[in-house]
């Protein structure tokens, strides 16, 4: 049975970890950059990643911080080599897809570096590499947030 220990929500205007708002970070791209500076200092290669990978790595960092701050006696899990990554999204990597398509339309020759980030599993791989996870990784595209379907997929 799956138990949600913590959750992170990053949208255009706010960042929330569990029920706590992370404030003073700005909105949109500015918010993401400020969060990266605060929670991932020295992780310079993150700026070369797609926005989806940046958000994924940032969310995991916020989850790890929430787990580390959990009071003793609560059900903290040990991250082992068996830790995997299962992600869900309704839009996949559409931003990277649009940027890649634009290079085809405007320059005829697509930019190979952008193509790499048009695969949604790249974010799961980037998270695994950054955190030394070697369990399974997956990325599912769902039409909307459906915790029941997500649990069914994870438990299968």
N, C-alpha and C positions, 0 to 999 in steps of 0.2 A: 504494500500500500504506500502511496506517495503522500508525503506530508510537506507542505510548503512551509519552510522555516523563515524565509525572508523574500521580499520582492522589491524590485526597482522599477520605477516608471520614469522615463525621460520623455517629455514631450516638448513642443516648441517653447512653452512658457515656464515650465517647472520641472524640477527633479525631486522625486520622492523616494525615500528608502523606508520600507515598511510604512508606518504612518507619519513619518517625520519628513518635513519639507527641507530640502537643502536650499538655503536662500542666498540672495545676493550674487547670483551667477549670470544674470543677464537673460537674454532670450535668443532663440534660434542658434545660429552658428557660434555666436559670441558665448552663449551658455556652454556649448560643447567644449570650446577652446578653454574657457575658464575652468571647467570641471577637470579637463585633462591636465592643465597646469597644476591644479591643487592636488589631485589624487594620483597622478602619474608623472611626477617630476622626474626628469632624467630619461624618460622613455621617448627619446627623439624619433625612433622609427615609427611611432604611431602616426606621425604627420604624413607619412608616405602611404598610409593605408586608406582604404575606402571609408566613407563616412559610416557605412554599416559596420565595418570592423572596428572603427573607433568607438562607436556606441556599444558594441558588444563587449569589448575589452573594458571600457569604462564601467558598464553595468556589472561585470564580474568583479571588478575592483571594489565597487560599492557594496556588493554582496559579501565579499570577503571581509571588508571592514565591519559590516553589520554582524557577521558571524563571530569575528574576533571580539566584538564588544558585548556579545551575549553573556548574561550573568552565568556564573559557574552553576552547574547542576542542570542547566537547560540542555536540550539535545543538540549539542554541537556535533557535527560529523567530522571525521578525519578525512582530509583530502589525500588520497593515495594514488598510486599509479592506475587504479581502476576508475578514477573519476572521469566521467564523460561529459559531453556537452550536447544538449538537445534544445534547439531554438525554434521559435515559432514567430511568424510574421504574416501580415496581410499584404505586404507590398514587395517582399523579397528585396532584391538589390536594384530596384527600378531607377534610382538616381544614377548608379554606375552604368546601367543599361542605356539610359538616355544619353549620357556623355559619350559612350562608345559609339552609339548610332550616329551621333552628331559628327564624330570624326570621319565616319564613312561617307556621310552626305556632303560635308564641307571639303574634305581633303581627299576623298576617294580611297586613300590608303588608311585603314583603321590603325589606331595606336595599340600595339600589343600589350603595353603595360595596363591599359584600361580594361582590356578583355579579361585579364586575370580576375578582376574584381566583379565581373558579371556573373560569377558563380556564387550562389548564396552560401555554399558550404565553406567558402574561404573564411568567413567570420568565425565559424566553429573551429576551423584549423588554427586561425590566428590566436583565438582564446586558448586553445590547447597548448600551443607552442609557448605562449607567454607564461602560462601557469604550470607547465610540465605535466599536463594531463595526458594519459595515454589510453584512456577508455574510448568507447565509441563516440562518434560525433554525428550529428544529423541536423538538418534544417528543414522544417515543414512550413508550407505556405497554406494558411487557412483563411477563409473569407472574413473571419472576425475572431475575437477572443472567446474561446469556448473551453473553459477549464476541464469539463468532462471529457471532451475529445483529447485534450492535451494529456490528461492523466491516462486515458486508455492507450494512447500511443506510447507513452513512456513505460507503462507497466507491461506492454506486450513483449 
